[in-house]
Structures are given as C-alpha cells and as structure tokens.
Amino acid sequence: MHIEVSTDNTIQGAEDVRRTVTEVLESKLAPLASRITRIEAHISDENADKGGAADKRCVLEARVRGREPVVVRHNDETVRSAIIEAGNKLRAALDREIGKLDDRN
C-alpha cells in the first residue's frame, strides 16, 4: 500500500502531516493493506488565513485492485482530527467495497 500526501501552501508542518497521515492510515487499514494499491491524501485549509471552525479538510482516495477509486472527505477544526475522521470513513467505505468484492467471488 503506497501512500501519497499533498498539502496546500497554507498547511504548516507538511512533514508532520505526512507522518500523521501515514501512521493513521497504516493502523486503520492494516487488515486491508494487501488489497489496496495506493492511497492519495490531500490536506487543505479551506479558509486559509481567515480562520473558522471545521476549515481543515482531508480528502482520501484509495485504489483497490480491480475496482474504481473510493473517495472520502472530512472537515474538522484541526488537521489531525480531519485525518483521523477521514481515515475512519475510508475504513468503513473500504470494508463495504471489499465486502462486495468478496460476496461476488
């Protein structure tokens, strides 16, 4: 499972963000890792310098062998919480998607 992380220019500490994304996704998706070829994480601050609640966005796109990409999004007050909650959504979506694959086989 290859993880790619991109951040917009308003996100501070890009290397820490990459490390957080990798740690969160590897722990949440470990049982499914052999079925996932790649995950792209896009982290952004929708309001940039203006501030505001729930303006940190994490978009995750996972590619499962033989299937269309699975995309989830989550906005939250902090980058870390946006990553964690998007990771939870991705795990649930992949459980459903992989379950459908397994039911067909």
C-alpha positions as a Markdown table, in Angstrom:
| # | Residue | x | y | z |
|---|---|---|---|---|
| 1 | Met | 0.0 | 0.0 | 0.0 |
| 2 | His | 1.6 | 3.2 | -1.2 |
| 3 | Ile | 0.5 | 6.5 | 0.5 |
| 4 | Glu | 1.0 | 9.8 | -1.2 |
| 5 | Val | 0.3 | 13.0 | 0.7 |
| 6 | Ser | -0.1 | 16.5 | -0.7 |
| 7 | Thr | -0.9 | 19.7 | 1.3 |
| 8 | Asp | -1.8 | 23.2 | 0.1 |
| 9 | Asn | 0.5 | 26.1 | 0.8 |
| 10 | Thr | -1.4 | 27.1 | 4.0 |
| 11 | Ile | -0.8 | 23.9 | 5.9 |
| 12 | Gln | 2.1 | 24.3 | 8.4 |
| 13 | Gly | 4.5 | 21.4 | 9.1 |
| 14 | Ala | 4.0 | 19.4 | 6.0 |
| 15 | Glu | 6.4 | 16.6 | 7.1 |
| 16 | Asp | 4.5 | 16.2 | 10.4 |
| 17 | Val | 1.3 | 16.0 | 8.4 |
| 18 | Arg | 2.7 | 13.3 | 6.1 |
| 19 | Arg | 3.9 | 11.3 | 9.1 |
| 20 | Thr | 0.4 | 11.6 | 10.8 |
| 21 | Val | -1.4 | 10.5 | 7.6 |
| 22 | Thr | 0.9 | 7.5 | 7.2 |
| 23 | Glu | 0.6 | 6.4 | 10.8 |
| 24 | Val | -3.2 | 6.8 | 10.9 |
| 25 | Leu | -3.8 | 5.0 | 7.6 |
| 26 | Glu | -1.4 | 2.2 | 8.2 |
| 27 | Ser | -3.0 | 1.5 | 11.6 |
| 28 | Lys | -6.6 | 1.8 | 10.4 |
| 29 | Leu | -6.2 | -0.1 | 7.2 |
| 30 | Ala | -3.7 | -2.8 | 8.2 |
| 31 | Pro | -6.1 | -5.7 | 7.6 |
| 32 | Leu | -7.0 | -4.4 | 4.1 |
| 33 | Ala | -3.5 | -3.3 | 3.1 |
| 34 | Ser | -2.9 | -6.2 | 0.7 |
| 35 | Arg | -6.0 | -5.2 | -1.3 |
| 36 | Ile | -5.1 | -1.5 | -1.6 |
| 37 | Thr | -2.6 | -0.4 | -4.2 |
| 38 | Arg | -2.4 | 3.3 | -3.4 |
| 39 | Ile | -3.9 | 6.0 | -1.3 |
| 40 | Glu | -3.7 | 9.7 | -2.1 |
| 41 | Ala | -4.3 | 12.1 | 0.8 |
| 42 | His | -5.0 | 15.8 | 0.1 |
| 43 | Ile | -4.9 | 18.1 | 3.1 |
| 44 | Ser | -6.0 | 21.7 | 2.9 |
| 45 | Asp | -7.2 | 24.7 | 4.9 |
| 46 | Glu | -10.3 | 26.0 | 3.2 |
| 47 | Asn | -10.3 | 29.4 | 4.8 |
| 48 | Ala | -6.5 | 29.8 | 4.9 |
| 49 | Asp | -5.7 | 33.0 | 6.9 |
| 50 | Lys | -9.4 | 33.8 | 7.7 |
| 51 | Gly | -9.8 | 31.1 | 10.3 |
| 52 | Gly | -13.1 | 29.5 | 11.1 |
| 53 | Ala | -14.4 | 26.3 | 12.5 |
| 54 | Ala | -14.1 | 23.0 | 10.7 |
| 55 | Asp | -12.0 | 24.5 | 7.9 |
| 56 | Lys | -9.3 | 21.8 | 7.7 |
| 57 | Arg | -10.1 | 19.3 | 5.0 |
| 58 | Cys | -8.8 | 15.8 | 4.4 |
| 59 | Val | -9.7 | 14.1 | 1.2 |
| 60 | Leu | -8.6 | 10.4 | 0.8 |
| 61 | Glu | -8.7 | 8.4 | -2.4 |
| 62 | Ala | -8.0 | 4.7 | -2.2 |
| 63 | Arg | -7.4 | 2.4 | -5.1 |
| 64 | Val | -8.4 | -1.2 | -4.6 |
| 65 | Arg | -7.3 | -3.8 | -7.1 |
| 66 | Gly | -9.9 | -4.3 | -9.8 |
| 67 | Arg | -12.3 | -1.5 | -8.5 |
| 68 | Glu | -13.0 | 2.2 | -9.1 |
| 69 | Pro | -11.3 | 4.5 | -6.6 |
| 70 | Val | -13.0 | 5.1 | -3.2 |
| 71 | Val | -13.1 | 8.7 | -2.1 |
| 72 | Val | -14.0 | 10.1 | 1.3 |
| 73 | Arg | -13.8 | 13.6 | 2.8 |
| 74 | His | -13.9 | 15.1 | 6.2 |
| 75 | Asn | -13.7 | 18.7 | 7.5 |
| 76 | Asp | -12.7 | 19.4 | 11.1 |
| 77 | Glu | -11.2 | 22.0 | 13.3 |
| 78 | Thr | -7.7 | 20.5 | 13.3 |
| 79 | Val | -5.6 | 18.8 | 10.6 |
| 80 | Arg | -5.1 | 15.8 | 12.8 |
| 81 | Ser | -8.8 | 15.3 | 13.6 |
| 82 | Ala | -9.7 | 15.7 | 9.9 |
| 83 | Ile | -7.1 | 13.0 | 9.0 |
| 84 | Ile | -8.4 | 10.6 | 11.8 |
| 85 | Glu | -12.0 | 11.0 | 10.9 |
| 86 | Ala | -11.4 | 10.7 | 7.2 |
| 87 | Gly | -9.4 | 7.6 | 8.0 |
| 88 | Asn | -12.4 | 6.2 | 9.9 |
| 89 | Lys | -14.7 | 7.0 | 6.9 |
| 90 | Leu | -12.3 | 5.4 | 4.5 |
| 91 | Arg | -12.1 | 2.2 | 6.6 |
| 92 | Ala | -15.9 | 1.9 | 6.6 |
| 93 | Ala | -16.1 | 2.6 | 2.9 |
| 94 | Leu | -13.4 | 0.0 | 2.1 |
| 95 | Asp | -15.0 | -2.6 | 4.3 |
| 96 | Arg | -18.2 | -2.2 | 2.3 |
| 97 | Glu | -16.4 | -2.2 | -1.1 |
| 98 | Ile | -14.2 | -5.2 | -0.3 |
| 99 | Gly | -17.2 | -7.0 | 1.2 |
| 100 | Lys | -19.0 | -6.6 | -2.1 |
| 101 | Leu | -16.0 | -8.0 | -3.9 |
| 102 | Asp | -15.8 | -11.0 | -1.6 |
| 103 | Asp | -19.5 | -11.6 | -1.9 |
| 104 | Arg | -19.2 | -11.9 | -5.7 |
| 105 | Asn | -16.3 | -14.4 | -5.5 |
